Amino acid sequence: MNNKIAYLILGVVVLVIIILFFRGEKMVDQKNIVILEGQKVSLACNIDNDCLLINRDLGFGCGLAGFCDSIDYSLNKYIAVNVKSFLGLKEKNCEPLPEVTPFPMCAVQIINDNFFAKCISGICAKVPK
C-alpha cells in the first residue's frame, strides 16, 4: 500500500514539474521577442555584441527612414534587440537602396547617448552607461 501512495505522489510531483516547466517556457518566449511591423524580433543574446539599440518607431528603418533625426537614447522608443534577428528581418522586409542613392546632407544631432545595449541574463536590454 505504501508503494502505491509513494508512486502516486511521485507521479503528481512529476506532472506538476512538467506543467510548470512548459508554462515557464511560454512566458520566457513571450519576453524574448518584440513585435516590429508584425514581425517577431528576438531579444535573446549570449554576449553584449549580440545586442543593438534601435528606434522602435522606425520599424526596420527601410530606405533613409530616420536618417537625419536627432538621437536621444533615453527615450522609450529606443529599445535593445538581437542584432542578427533585426538585420535579418530588415534585409527580408526592406528593398535595397539603389547603388547611386543621394544621401541627405544633414548632421545627426546626438542629444543623449548615455545608454547602450547589453546582454543581461540572456536578454538584450537598454542600460545607462
Buried (B, 14 or more C-beta within 10 A) or exposed (E): EEEEEEEEEEEEEEEEEEEEEEEEEEEEEEEBBBEBEEBEBBBBBEEBEBBBBBBBBBBBBBEEEBEEEEBBBEBEEBBBBBBEBBBBBBEEBBEEEEEEEEEEEEEEEEEEEEBBBBBEEEBBBBEEE
